[in-house]
Amino acid sequence: MIKNETTGKIIVRHSKHCRSIFSKAKGLMFSPKMKDEGLIFYFGKEQLTSLHMFFVFQTIDVLFLDKVKRVVEIKRNFRPFTVYAPKNRSNYVIELPENFSAETKKGDKIEF
């Protein structure tokens, strides 16, 4: 489960954790459309983590979190076959179904 601790609202009920190099590289490529599920990417230190949507066939929302799991940046409506370079460093990246980040704001604390 991924929850917005600031608002007390559940964002998604299910999550997959991507810690290995392979799982981070694969991400959502060739995956079926997400429903009530998020992908959590773990990075050992704060870094700029560019993302691509090559071979991802759904629009998603992305949350970038710092080491204490506060939202430092949000990319909404990330479309297939595009790229995104964040402006802020993050320790965690969460990929969510489209519009599931609608009530989340920069500075919110996320729990998973």
C-alpha positions as CSV (number, residue, x, y, z in Angstrom):
1,M,0.0,0.0,0.0
2,I,1.2,3.6,-0.7
3,K,-0.4,6.2,1.5
4,N,-0.2,10.0,1.6
5,E,0.6,10.4,5.3
6,T,0.0,14.2,5.1
7,T,-3.6,13.8,4.0
8,G,-4.2,10.3,5.4
9,K,-5.5,9.1,2.0
10,I,-4.5,5.8,0.4
11,I,-3.0,6.5,-3.0
12,V,-2.9,2.8,-4.2
13,R,-3.6,-0.4,-2.3
14,H,-0.9,-2.5,-3.9
15,S,2.8,-1.9,-4.8
16,K,5.8,-3.6,-6.3
17,H,9.2,-2.8,-5.1
18,C,12.1,-2.3,-7.6
19,R,15.5,-2.7,-6.0
20,S,17.5,-4.7,-8.4
21,I,19.2,-3.2,-11.5
22,F,17.0,-5.5,-13.7
23,S,13.7,-4.5,-12.1
24,K,14.6,-0.8,-12.3
25,A,15.6,-1.1,-15.9
26,K,12.4,-3.0,-16.9
27,G,10.0,-0.8,-14.8
28,L,6.7,-0.8,-16.7
29,M,8.0,-1.8,-20.1
30,F,5.6,-4.3,-21.8
31,S,3.4,-4.4,-18.7
32,P,-0.4,-4.4,-18.7
33,K,-2.2,-1.3,-17.6
34,M,-1.9,-0.6,-13.9
35,K,-5.1,-0.3,-11.9
36,D,-4.7,0.1,-8.1
37,E,-1.0,-0.5,-8.0
38,G,2.2,1.5,-7.9
39,L,5.9,0.8,-8.6
40,I,8.4,2.0,-6.1
41,F,12.0,2.4,-7.2
42,Y,14.7,2.5,-4.5
43,F,18.0,4.4,-5.0
44,G,20.8,4.3,-2.4
45,K,21.4,8.1,-2.5
46,E,19.7,11.2,-3.7
47,Q,20.2,11.6,-7.4
48,L,18.7,13.0,-10.6
49,T,16.8,10.1,-12.1
50,S,15.8,10.6,-15.7
51,L,12.9,8.4,-16.8
52,H,11.8,7.1,-20.2
53,M,8.5,5.6,-21.3
54,F,9.8,3.5,-24.2
55,F,7.6,0.4,-24.6
56,V,5.3,1.6,-21.9
57,F,1.8,1.7,-23.3
58,Q,-0.1,3.7,-20.7
59,T,0.0,7.3,-19.3
60,I,1.2,7.4,-15.7
61,D,1.9,9.9,-12.8
62,V,5.3,9.9,-11.1
63,L,6.3,11.0,-7.6
64,F,9.9,11.8,-6.7
65,L,10.7,11.5,-3.0
66,D,13.6,12.5,-0.9
67,K,15.3,10.4,1.8
68,V,12.5,11.0,4.3
69,K,9.8,10.2,1.7
70,R,8.7,13.8,1.1
71,V,7.5,14.7,-2.4
72,V,10.1,16.9,-4.1
73,E,8.6,16.8,-7.6
74,I,5.6,15.4,-9.4
75,K,5.3,14.5,-13.1
76,R,1.7,14.1,-14.1
77,N,0.4,12.6,-17.4
78,F,3.7,11.1,-18.3
79,R,2.9,9.7,-21.8
80,P,4.2,6.7,-23.7
81,F,7.3,7.0,-25.7
82,T,8.5,10.2,-24.0
83,V,11.3,11.1,-21.6
84,Y,11.5,13.2,-18.5
85,A,14.4,14.7,-16.7
86,P,13.5,15.9,-13.1
87,K,14.8,19.1,-11.7
88,N,15.2,17.7,-8.1
89,R,17.2,14.9,-6.7
90,S,15.3,12.0,-5.2
91,N,15.9,8.7,-3.2
92,Y,12.6,7.1,-4.3
93,V,10.5,7.2,-7.5
94,I,6.9,6.0,-7.4
95,E,5.1,5.3,-10.7
96,L,1.3,5.4,-10.4
97,P,-1.7,5.0,-12.7
98,E,-2.8,8.2,-14.4
99,N,-4.6,10.7,-12.1
100,F,-3.8,8.7,-8.9
101,S,-1.5,11.6,-7.7
102,A,-4.3,14.2,-8.1
103,E,-4.5,14.9,-4.4
104,T,-0.8,14.8,-3.7
105,K,1.3,18.0,-3.5
106,K,4.9,18.8,-3.3
107,G,6.0,18.6,0.4
108,D,3.5,15.8,1.3
109,K,5.0,12.8,3.2
110,I,4.4,9.4,1.6
111,E,4.4,6.1,3.4
112,F,4.9,2.6,1.9
